[in-house]
Amino acid sequence: MTFLDSIKQKFKQLDWALIFILAISAFLRLYLLDLRPVHHDEGINGWFTDQLMINGFYRYDPANYHGPLHFYILFVCETLFGHNVWILRIPTVLFSILSVYWIILFSPFIGKRAALIAAFAMAISPGMIYYGRFAIHEADLMFFTILILWGIVGLYCEGKRKYLWSLGAGISGVILTKETYIIHLICFILAGLCLYFFEKLSPSQSIKIARQTWSKNDLLLIIGINVGIIIFFYSGTFLHFKGVLGIFETFKIWFSTGSGKSGHAKPFFYWANFFMRYEQIALLGFLFSLRYLYTSSKVIRYVAIYGLGVFLAYSVISYKTPWCLINLLWPFYIVFGAFISEFLKSGWRAVLILTSIIGFCASLIIMLALNWIDYCNHKLPYVYVQTLKEINRFSDPIFELVKRDPSKYAITGNVMRTDEWPLPWVLRDFSKIGYYQVSGVPSVYDADFLCVEANRIQEVEENLKNIYFQDKFQLRDAQDISTIYFNYETFMDIFPDREPEFLPLAKEPLIPGQGLFAQFYNNVQLTGEPVIRKAVKKIDFYWENENKPLPAPLSIQFVGEINLPDIGTTLILETDDGGYVDIDNVRVINDPGPHAVQPSSAFISGKSGWHKIKIGYYDNGGGAIIRLLWKDAKGVQILVPLNALRYDERLLNK
């Protein structure tokens, strides 16, 4: 046989089905991995890893109730390959791909065809891919639970030592990953007990427990090594032994999150909704699991009982975040693969093939839309507290600046937001950034850039002395719209064709009667006697419940005059919940609401100079937002400036 013939023979011997599944799994998890903006939790996980680099060890805090392993893996990746979004997410990607591969390793126990079908379903699952490209702990937990199952099944069917090592590595892995490991360990045990009783009532196909080829010394060695690994990581590589006690302390904190007061409480059928809307293959596996509660293969019966148990446990617990879904899905892919493989030779062959094709096509379509089109669409339940693409309005100019001149990593910045994540991770290479939550105040308000949430804008602008470019962005759904300030001197080359939108009030002498006159009512009808009467400089307000001038429901009427440009202008009223604008007693904007923050606009033509303006606004509760803007000569949307508004000061005496 020639060398070329030898190569051809080896080429033919390759397992092309396995290679195809792993290739598509890797491609779908790696393609445009940095497309989605860094999530709130990803930023925090990255920050924890940064602290590990600074301190030399991970200081486990039971209040964080996520084990240390993921941070050490990420630490190694960042040490070897640097810091970027790809590296932040690559550990999750590797665990997700490994999980697909390990499903194929169940071939000796469930059949090669069943394992390949299960692995392919897992490779293209919308949720598996979405959260397999996501720098959180869930993919790690999934991989280690698969190791546990492989170890249990392998010990029962073959009794080899490698399965004992798998079981030990899986148990230590889940303990090192996340506190929810306790759910899975309990479900594995209870599934074994249930299997025992099911077998008594209705025996499965005869599979006797294999002769065990490992020794007592092997067991002691595996226990010793894995206990040592757990202590090693939880103790911060023996530098923080208090962290070992946190393994137990975390459950008290975790149980309190399940009380429904955490802000993440979801209804019992939360997961069922995911299965029906997005994970049709897993849904079929769930339904097939009910069949396997009766006479069947012991292995599939055990997997079905375990999967149903985990699904029930996660449904009962009120604290639910959608990425936990992947730990509910994978057992049902195994059941699905086993069912399809078992009944392909039956009279239902055509129906099963058609059902599988429809299910796989649905998964592919949903998966492609979710991961590369709607990945920031907060209306989808998978997209949970996800950072919006609007963050690029804030980050792109800053990174363009340092790309042109790396010395600009020393620029100053003030971030004044109640919740700033993931900005500390995104801006981690900048050494002079201050973060001021709630009431924190910088010693100097002026900086090279600022990010300010809506309810602190007035405070900030009254203290700024420099000239700035301005923009707006929303970090996450249901959060306020923040204002960005880019220092004119620092960013003038980044915005060469743009005039600065913010001029400090201190440099504009306040003219008597500038602004509008506001009357506040304790109802939404603008009726009765005003509770508050005062002058306001700009129509740019954001209030939460604790800082509203009046408790909701409330309404406000602003009256005065507006100086309209000669060329005509687009006037914009942005509100939450609703309002209107009258010019010379003619309603030009009518937005009755109620709704979350959204703009309404009207083009005002044929009028220039000073004209009467009346603005009505109401708020039913929650966040209260009203902003009056217009488009300047360049079409840029800006707040109507102070010098374009005036009122009769005699109104103050009424």
N, C-alpha and C positions, 0 to 999 in steps of 0.2 A: 504494500500500500504506500503510495507516494504521500509526501507531506501535504499536498493540496487535497488529496482524497481524505486524509485524516481531518483536515480543517472542515471539509464539507460534512463529514460524518458527525463531528462534534456540533456543527451548526444545526444539523437536522435534529440532534438530540436535545437542543435547548427547549425549555418549556415556554413556548411562545405565548400561551394564554396568560401565564403568570407575568411574563415580561410586559405584555400589553397592559394588563391591569395596573401594575406598578408604575409604568410609564405615564399612563393617563392620570393616575392618582397624583404623581409628582408634578406633572405639568399643570393640572388644575389648581394645585396648592401653591405653586411657585410663580405662575404667570402674573405679571404686574402685582407682585406681592405688596408693593408700597403704594398701590393705588388708593386704598382707603385711608383717610386721615387717622392718626393715632387716637385710639379710644381713651376715655377717662381712666379706666382700669389698667390699660396698657401703659399709660404714662406713669401711674403709681408703681406698677411692677418694675418699670425701667428705673424709676427713682430709687426703689429699694435696692436694686442691683448697684446703682451708683454709690449708695451708702456702704454697701459691702466693699466696693473698691476703695472707698475713703477710709473705712474703719479696719479693713483687713479681715473682717468676718461679718456674718449676718446675725444681727441681734433679733432673735425671734421674739415676736410680741404676740401673745395669745389673742389679743384683741383684733389682730389682723387675720387670725385663724386660717392662714395659708402656710403650708409647710415650707421649709427652706430650700428644697431640692431644685425647684425651678430657677431660683435666683442664682444658685451656684452654677447651674448649667449655662444660664445666660451670661454670668460673669466670665466663664471660660470662653464663650463665643465672642464676647466683646473684647476680651484680652487678646484673642488671636486675630480677630478680623475687624475690630473697630466698632464705632458707634453709628448706627443708622437704623432706619425702620426695618430693613431686610434682616439685619442681625437680631433686632428685638423680637422678630416673629419666627426666626428660623428654628428655634427649639420646638415650638408648637408644630410647625410643618413636619419636622422629622418624626415627632411622636405620632402625628396623624398618619403619615405614610407607613411607619412601622406597624401601626395598628392594622392597616389594610393587609400588609404582608402576613401578620400573625394569624389573621383569620384564615388565610390559605393553609397555614400549618395545621389547621384542624382536619385536613384531608384524611388522615388515617382513621379518624373517629366518625366523620359524617359523610365521607366520600369526596373524591376530588371535584366532581362536578358541582356538588352542593357548596363546597368551600369557595370555588371560583365564582359562582353566582352571588354568594354572600359578599365576597370581597369586591366584586364589580359594583354591586348596589351601594356598598359603603364608599367606594371610590368616587361615585358621582352624586352622592346625596347632597342636596342643597345645604342642609345644616352642617354636615360633616366638613364640607369645604369652607363654608363661611366662618365657622369657628376653628377650622384647621388652619386658617390664615390669620389668627387672632392671638396676640401675646398674653394669654392667660393660662391658668393651670388645668383647664378641663381636659385638654387632649392628653396631658400627662396622666391624669387620673384614669382616663379611658384605657390607655395602653396598659397600665399596671393591673387594672381589673381584668383585662383580656389575658394577661399573663397568669393571673390567679386561676381563671377558668381553665386555661390550657394545662396548668399544673394539676388541678383537681381531676380533670378528665383523663389526662395522660397517666397519672398515678393509678386511676381505677382500671384503665384499659391496658396499660403496658407495664406499669410499676417501675419504670426506669428512674435512675437518679436525676437525670436532667429535668424531669418534671417536678421533683422535689425542690431543686434549685429555682425553677420557674415560680413555684408557689411561694417560696421564701422571698424571692426578689419582688414578686407582685405585692405581697403583704407589706414589706418594708417600703416599697415604692409608693403605695397609696397613703401610708402613714406619713411619709415625707412630703406628700403633695398637698392634701387638703382634708379638712376635718370631716367632710362628708364621706370619707372612707368607711366610717362606722356603719353607714347605711348599707354599703355593699357587702361588708364582712358579715353583718347580721343576715342579709338576704341570701348570701352563699350558704350559711349554716341552716337557715330556715328552709331553703330550697332542698337541701339534703334530707332534712327531716320529712318534708312533704313528699319527696320522692320515695322515701322508705314506706310511708303509709299508702301512697298511690300504688306502689308495687305490690303491696299486700292485697289491695282491693282488686287491682287489675294488672297482672304482671305484663311487663314489656318483653320484647325480644330478648332472649337469653344472652346476657353478657355478664360473665362472672368476673369478679374482681381479680385482676392479674396478680401473679406472685411478685412481691416487692423485692427488687434487687438492690435496694439501698440499705445501709446498715444504721445502727443506732449512732455510731460515730459520725456518719454523714449528717444525720439529723441534728446532732449537737453542734457540729461545725457550722451548718447552715444557720441555725438559730443564733449561735454566737456571732457570726459575721454580720448578720442582718441587724441584730440588736446593737452591735458596735457601730454600724453605719448610721443607724437612727440616732444614737447618742452623739456620734461625731458631728452630724449636721445640725441637730437641734441645739447642741452646746456651742454652736458657732466655732467649730473646729477646736473644741476644748477651751475656748476663751470666754464663754458665757454660759455656764452650767445652769443658770436660772432658766434658760430656754427649755431645758429638758422637762422641768415641771410644767411648762406651758402646754405640753402635749395633752395634759389632763385639764388644765385650767380653761383651755379654749372652749370646752364643751358647755360650760356654764354660760359663756358669752354667746356661743352659737345657738343654744336653746332659746335664749332671749330674743334672738332675731326671728325665730320661728313663731313668735307670739302675734305677729301681724302688725306690729308697731314700727317696723323697720322702713316702711316706704316701698318695699318690694313684695308685699303680700299679693297673691294672685288666687283666683278661684280654683276649686278642685279640678275642673275640667280644662285647665289651662293647657296641659300637655296634649290632651286629646285634640284640641283645636290645631296644634302644630301638625300632628300626625295626619289629620284629615285635609288640611289646606296645602301642606308642603311636602310631607314625607309619605307618599302613597305606598311605596315599597315596604316601609316599616309598618305601616298600617295593615297591609296584607299579612306581614309577619306576625303582628299582634293577633289578628283574627285566626291565623293558622295555629298560633300557640294554644288556643282553646282546644283545637283538635288534638294536639299532642299531650294534653292532660290525660288522655285515654291511652290505650295500648299503643306503644310506639317504641322507638329506640330509646334506651335509658338516657343516652347522652342528650338527644334532642329534647326529651321530656324534662331533663334537669335544666337545660338552657331556657326552655319555655317557662318553667316555674320561676326560675331566677329573674328572667326579664319581666314577667308579670308582677313579681314581688317588688322589684325596683320601681317599676312604673307606678304601682299603688303607693309605695312609700313616698316618692317624690310628689305625688298628687296630694297626699294627706298633708305634707308639710306646706305651710302657707307661704314661706319665704321661697320665691322662685325667680331665678334669672334665666333668660332663655338659653344661655350657653350650656347650662346643665343638661340640655336636651340630648347632647351627643352620647351621654352615658346611659340614656334610656333607649337609644336607637339600636346600637350594635347587636344586642342579643336577638332582636327580631330579624335582622338581616340573616343571621345564621339559620333561624327557623324558616325564613322565607326560602333560602337556598335549599334547605333540606326538603321542604315540601314540594317545591318545583321539581327537584331532582327525583324524588320518590315517585311522583305521579305522572312523570313525562311518558311512561310506558303504558299508562292507563287509557281508558276511553276519553279522558278529559284532556288529552295531549294538546289538541288544537286550541281549546279554551285557555289552557295554562300558558301556552306560548303567546297567544294574543294578549292576555292579561299582563304578562311580563313585559312584552314590548310596549304596551300602553304605559305601564308604570315607569319603565326606564325612560321613555320619551318625555313623560311628564317631569320626571326628576331632572333630566337634562335641560329642559326649557326653563324650569323654575330656577335651577342652579345657575345657569348662564345669566338670567335676568338679575337674580339676587346679588351675585358676586361681581358683576362688571357693569351693571346699569343702575340698579336700585340700591346699591350698597350703602347709601346715605339717606334713603327714603324712610323717614321716621314713622311713616304710616304702616310700615311692615313690622310685625312683631319681632322678627329676628334683629331688626335694627334698633337696638335698645340703648338708650342714652348715648347714642353714637355722636361723636364729633362731626359737625357738618363741614362740607367742602368750603364754606365761607371762611374757615380759619386761614385759608390761603391768602385772603385779603390782608391779613395781619402778618403772617409769616413770610410770604414771598418777598415783599420789599426789604425786609430785614436780612434775609439770606442772600438776596441779590447784592445788597450793600457789602456784606462780608466776602462774597464771591469776588467782587471787584477789588476789595482791600481787606485782607485778613486781619489787619490791625483793628478793624471795627468791631471785633469780638469784645473790645473794651468799652463799647458804647453803654450808656446808662438807660435804664428802663424802669417804669413803675407800672405794675399790674395791680389794679384795684378792683378785684372781683371777689365775691363771696366764695365761689368755687373756681379756682384757677386751673385745675387739671384738664388736659395734659400739658399745659404751657410750661411748667417747670422742667419737664423732660424735653420738650421740643426746644427750649432755649437753654439747655443745660450747659452749653459751651460758652455762654455769655456770663462774664464774671461779675457784672455790676447791675443785676436785675433785682429789684425789690418787690415782694409780694405782700399786699396789704389787704387782708380780709376784713369784712364787716366795717369796723371802725378804725382799723390801722391807718396811720397817717405818715406819709414820708416826710423827712426833714426838709426836703426841697421837692416841690411838685414838678417843676420843670425837669425834663429829661429828654434824651434823644428820641424815645418813643414812650407812649402811655397806652394802656388798655384799661378802659374805665367802664364799669357797668352803669346802667342808666340812672339809678337812684343816687349816684355820686357825681354826676356830670356838673351840676351847678357848683358844688363844693370845689371841684378841680378847676373849672374855668375861672372862678373868682380868684384863684391863686396862681394861675399861669401868667408868665411875663413874656414868653417867647411866642413866635409865630409858628403855626403848624399846618401841615396838610391834615385833612380829616377823612375818615371813612367809617363805615359801620359793618359789623358782622355779628352773627349769632353763633355762639360756640356749640350749643346743643338745643334740641327741640325743647320747648316749654321753659327756656331760660330767657333772660332779658337780652335785648340787642345792645351790645357793647359799642362804645365809640373808641376809635383808634386815633391817636395823635402822633404824627410823624414830624419831628422837628424840621423846620424849613431849611436851616443851614446844613443839617446832616443829610437830608434826603433830597435836596434840590436836584441832584444829578439823576436820581432814580425817577423823579417825576419832572422831566425837563420842560414839558409843554403844559404845565399845570400851575395855576395860581394857588397860594395857600388859602384854605377855607376858614381858618381860625385866626382872628386878630385879638389879642388880649384886651379885655374890657378896661384895664388900667390905662391903656394908651388911647382910649376913646373917651373923652370927657362926657359924662352922663348929662344929657340935656333934659331939663324938666319936662315931664310928660312923655318920655320915651317908653316904649313897651306897650302893653295893653292892660286894661283894667279887668280884674277877674272877680267874679262872685261865685261862692261855693254854696251848694244846697245839699241838704241831707235827704234827698230823694233823687230819682232819676228823671223827673219831669221838669226840672228847672222852675219849680213853683214854690210859693211861700216866701218867707223872709230869708235872705242870704245869711248863712252862719258865719262866713268869712268874706271880707271884702278887702282886696289889696291889689297893688300894681305888680305885674310880672314882666321880666325883661324879655324872655323868649318863651315860645310854646314848645317846650321840650321837657316833658315830665315822665318819670317812671316811679311808681310807688308799689311797694308790697304792703301787706296788711299792717305790718308793725309801724310803717312810717307814713301812712296816708294822712293827709291833713284832716280828713273826716273818715269815720268808719263807713264801709259800703252798706247800702247803696248810696251813691253820691252823684252829683252832677255839677258842672262848672260852665259858666258863660263868660266868654272873653269878648270885650267890646273895645272899639277904638277905630283907628284908621291904618291903612296899609298903603305904602308908596309903590304902586305897580310900575314895572319898567315900561319904557316906550314901545319895545318890540313885542310886547305880550309875553305871557309866561305860563308855565304849567304849575298850578298850585296843588299841593299834595297834603292831605290830612291823614295821618297815621294814628290809629286808635285801637284800643282794647278797653271797652267793648264797642263803642259806636259814637257818632257825632255828625255835625253838619257845619257848613261854612256859607254865610251870606255875604255878598258884596253889594253894597247899595240896596239892601233889603231884598235882593234876588238870590235865591238859593242856588249856588253853583255846585256844591258837593252835598249829597245826602246819603249818609251811611247809617241806617237805623240799627245794624247789628242784631243781636250780640254776636261776638266772635273773638277769637284770639287776635293778636296784633296783626293788622293788615292795612295797606294804604288804599285810599280812594283819591282820585285826581280829577282835575278839570283844567282845560286850557282857557285862560282869560285873555281875550283879544278885544281891541277897540276901546280899551281903557288904559290910561296911564296917569301917573301922578297919584295924589292922595285920594283915597276912596274909603267910605265907611266899610268896616268889617265886623261881623259878629260870628263867633265860633261857639257852638254848643257841644258838650261832651257829657257822657255818662258812664258809670262803672257799676256793674252788678256785684262784683266781688273778685277775689284773686288779684292778679297783677293789674294795675291801672296805668295805661300808657296813652299819652296824647302828644303828638309832635306836628308842627306846622312847617312844611318845607316848600321850596320851589326849585325850579331848574334855572341855573344861571345861563349866561349867554353861550357858554360852551356845552350846555346840556347836562352839567353836573348837578346832581341833586344835593342841596344844602339846606340847612335851617334858614328860615326867613330871618335875616339879621336884625339886630336891635334897632339900627338906625332907619329901618324901613317900617317901623311900627310906632304909633303914638296914640295918646288918649288925652282927653280933656281932664286936667287935674281937678277940676271942680267936682268930678264924679266921686272923688275920694271923700268929700264932705257930706255926701248924701247918706 
